[in-house]
Amino acid sequence: MPKHLLVAFAFALSPLAGAHAAPADVAAAVVAPGRPEAAVALDEVRRPAEVLTWLGLERGDRVLDYFTGSGYYAEIMARAVGPQGSVVGWNSDSFGANPRILEALDGIHARSPNATFTASTRADFAFPANSFDFVMLHLVYHDAYWESTQFALPRIDPTSVTRALFTATKPGGIVAVIDHVAAPGRETRAEVEATHRIDPAVIRADFERAGFVFDGESDLLRNPQDDRSVNVFDPSIRGRTDRVVYRFRKPA
């Protein structure tokens, strides 16, 4: 594991990151004071309390927020797992160096010291075996099929992501994948490049191939009014896309 990941991971293994106690108090975490207005404004369409409750986040969990971005879910989960739990938010190094993102993540750590953040290249993404009880991938798994010179994201093999996540997840641990739904049939990289969507069947196949067991699907974020053909950043659909919510487990 790259040296710059060690500080965040050391916190995750500290005595504060203890055993399970009870279901996480996600509703209280969502309404807790101090969250940025821009984040709070997203709650209506993202429904984080309902989503995390369905997924099974627990107090005391050690959590990985893969490609945390500005930390929307990291902050909520850090409050929800409580002081005996911890959250490590990971970004690619290009996103992790963005001043706006750095400022947002510094603010989260100040409000919730059990949330720490780290960055590396996607090729270097790795954590020691059996590190996390719960892993969140929120609207980011499709990017494993995306490459961008602008954002310094060279092409990777998506298998490298799912295998690294399998290694890092504890036996019995949960991996949550939420993503924009694509219509079936199009080649995955072409679909992601055009729309930033992914066929749910591809997600399921990729995670099962890595060794995870499919453990359920929620329709909390489905939107039948989305015809699944428009880029997710198009103003006509942004924030209201048809989204799949999958739960996987690493066999105990």
C-alpha positions in Angstrom: 0.0 0.0 0.0 1.4 3.4 -0.9 2.9 5.3 2.1 0.4 8.2 1.8 -2.5 5.7 2.5 -1.0 4.6 5.8 -2.2 7.6 8.0 -5.8 7.2 7.0 -5.7 3.4 7.4 -3.9 3.6 10.8 -6.9 5.6 12.1 -9.3 3.0 10.7 -7.5 0.3 12.7 -7.3 2.4 15.9 -9.2 1.4 19.0 -11.9 3.8 18.1 -12.8 1.6 15.1 -14.4 -1.1 17.3 -16.9 -3.9 17.1 -20.5 -3.7 15.9 -23.2 -2.5 18.3 -26.5 -1.7 16.5 -27.9 -0.4 13.3 -26.4 3.0 12.5 -28.5 6.0 13.3 -28.5 7.3 9.8 -31.5 9.5 10.1 -29.9 11.5 12.8 -26.6 11.7 10.8 -28.4 13.2 7.9 -30.1 16.0 9.9 -27.1 16.7 12.1 -25.9 20.4 11.9 -22.9 21.5 10.0 -23.3 19.7 6.7 -22.8 22.0 3.7 -25.9 23.4 2.2 -24.9 22.0 -1.2 -24.8 18.5 0.3 -28.1 18.9 2.2 -29.8 20.0 -1.1 -29.0 16.6 -2.6 -30.7 14.6 0.1 -34.1 14.7 -1.4 -33.0 12.9 -4.6 -30.4 10.7 -3.0 -32.4 9.5 0.0 -29.3 8.6 2.1 -31.2 7.7 5.3 -33.4 5.1 3.5 -30.5 3.8 1.3 -28.0 3.3 4.1 -30.7 1.7 6.4 -31.6 -0.7 3.6 -27.9 -1.5 2.9 -27.3 -2.4 6.6 -24.7 0.1 7.8 -24.0 -0.5 11.5 -22.6 1.5 14.4 -18.9 0.7 14.8 -18.4 -0.2 11.2 -15.1 0.4 9.5 -16.1 1.9 6.2 -14.4 2.6 2.9 -16.0 5.3 0.6 -14.5 4.5 -2.8 -14.0 7.6 -4.9 -15.5 9.8 -2.2 -15.4 13.0 -4.3 -16.4 15.9 -2.0 -17.4 13.4 0.7 -21.2 13.5 0.5 -21.6 9.9 1.8 -18.4 9.9 3.9 -19.7 12.6 6.2 -23.1 11.0 6.7 -21.5 7.6 7.3 -18.9 8.9 9.7 -21.6 10.4 11.9 -23.8 7.3 11.6 -21.2 4.7 12.6 -20.3 6.7 15.7 -17.0 7.3 17.5 -16.3 3.6 17.6 -16.5 3.4 13.8 -14.4 5.1 11.1 -14.6 6.1 7.5 -11.8 6.2 5.0 -12.6 8.2 1.9 -10.4 7.4 -1.2 -10.0 9.6 -4.3 -7.8 9.2 -7.3 -4.8 11.5 -6.9 -6.0 13.9 -9.6 -9.3 14.4 -7.8 -7.6 14.3 -4.4 -5.4 17.3 -5.3 -8.3 19.5 -6.3 -8.4 22.5 -4.0 -12.2 22.6 -3.8 -12.3 18.9 -2.9 -9.5 19.3 -0.4 -11.3 22.1 1.3 -14.6 20.1 1.5 -12.8 17.0 2.9 -10.9 19.1 5.5 -14.2 20.5 6.7 -15.6 17.0 7.1 -12.6 15.8 9.1 -12.9 18.9 11.3 -16.6 18.1 12.0 -16.1 14.3 12.2 -12.6 13.3 13.1 -13.4 9.6 12.5 -13.5 10.5 8.8 -10.1 10.5 7.1 -9.2 10.9 3.5 -6.5 9.6 1.2 -5.6 9.5 -2.5 -3.5 7.4 -4.9 -3.5 6.5 -8.6 -6.2 4.1 -9.5 -3.4 1.6 -10.3 -2.1 1.9 -6.8 -5.5 1.5 -5.1 -5.2 -1.2 -2.4 -5.8 -1.8 1.3 -4.7 -4.7 3.5 -6.9 -7.8 3.5 -10.1 -7.8 5.6 -10.0 -4.1 6.5 -13.6 -2.9 6.1 -17.0 -4.0 7.2 -18.8 -1.8 4.7 -17.7 -0.3 1.3 -19.7 2.3 -0.6 -19.4 3.0 -4.3 -21.8 5.8 -5.0 -22.2 6.7 -8.7 -18.6 5.8 -9.4 -18.3 2.2 -10.5 -18.9 3.0 -14.1 -15.8 5.1 -14.0 -13.7 1.9 -13.9 -14.6 1.7 -17.6 -13.8 5.3 -18.2 -10.5 7.0 -19.2 -9.9 10.7 -19.4 -6.8 12.8 -20.2 -8.5 15.9 -18.8 -9.0 14.2 -15.4 -5.7 12.2 -15.4 -7.5 8.9 -15.4 -5.7 6.4 -17.6 -7.5 3.2 -18.8 -7.6 0.5 -16.2 -9.0 -3.0 -16.0 -12.2 -3.0 -14.0 -11.2 -6.3 -12.6 -8.4 -4.6 -10.7 -11.0 -2.6 -8.8 -13.3 -5.4 -7.9 -10.4 -7.7 -6.8 -8.9 -4.9 -4.6 -12.3 -4.4 -3.0 -12.7 -8.1 -2.4 -9.4 -8.2 -0.7 -10.1 -5.2 1.4 -13.6 -6.3 2.5 -13.9 -8.4 5.7 -15.6 -11.8 5.4 -19.3 -11.2 5.7 -18.8 -7.5 4.8 -21.1 -5.4 2.6 -20.3 -3.7 -0.6 -22.9 -1.2 -1.9 -23.0 -0.2 -5.5 -25.2 2.7 -6.6 -25.0 3.7 -10.3 -26.8 5.3 -13.2 -28.7 2.7 -15.2 -27.9 2.2 -18.9 -30.1 0.4 -21.4 -28.7 -3.0 -22.1 -26.9 -4.0 -25.3 -24.2 -1.3 -25.8 -20.5 -2.0 -25.3 -19.7 -0.8 -21.8 -16.8 1.5 -22.4 -18.7 3.2 -25.2 -21.8 3.6 -23.0 -19.8 5.1 -20.2 -18.0 7.5 -22.5 -21.2 8.7 -24.0 -23.6 8.8 -21.0 -21.7 7.9 -17.8 -24.2 5.0 -17.3 -23.7 1.3 -16.9 -25.8 -1.8 -17.5 -26.7 -3.2 -14.0 -26.0 -6.7 -15.5 -22.4 -5.7 -16.0 -22.1 -4.5 -12.4 -23.5 -7.8 -11.0 -21.3 -9.9 -13.3 -18.1 -8.0 -12.4 -18.6 -8.2 -8.6 -19.7 -11.9 -8.7 -16.7 -12.7 -10.8 -14.5 -11.1 -8.1 -16.0 -13.5 -5.5 -18.8 -11.4 -4.0 -22.3 -12.8 -3.5 -25.3 -10.8 -4.7 -27.4 -9.9 -1.6 -30.2 -7.8 -2.9 -31.5 -4.9 -4.9 -33.5 -1.9 -3.8 -35.8 0.2 -6.0 -35.4 3.3 -3.8 -33.7 5.3 -6.6 -35.3 3.9 -9.7 -37.0 6.4 -12.0 -39.0 4.9 -14.9 -39.4 8.4 -16.4 -35.7 8.3 -17.3 -35.3 6.7 -20.8 -31.6 5.9 -20.0 -30.3 7.4 -23.2 -29.2 10.9 -22.0 -25.9 11.8 -20.5 -26.3 11.9 -16.7 -25.0 15.5 -16.6 -27.6 16.8 -19.0 -29.8 19.4 -17.2 -32.9 17.5 -18.3 -32.1 14.5 -16.1 -29.2 15.4 -13.8 -29.9 14.4 -10.2 -32.9 12.4 -11.3 -31.5 9.5 -13.3 -32.7 5.9 -13.0 -30.2 4.4 -10.4 -29.7 0.9 -9.3 -28.9 0.1 -5.7 -27.1 -3.3 -5.3 -25.8 -5.0 -2.1 -23.1 -7.6 -2.3 -21.4 -9.5 0.5 -18.0 -11.2 0.8 -18.6 -14.8 1.8 -18.0 -15.3 5.5 
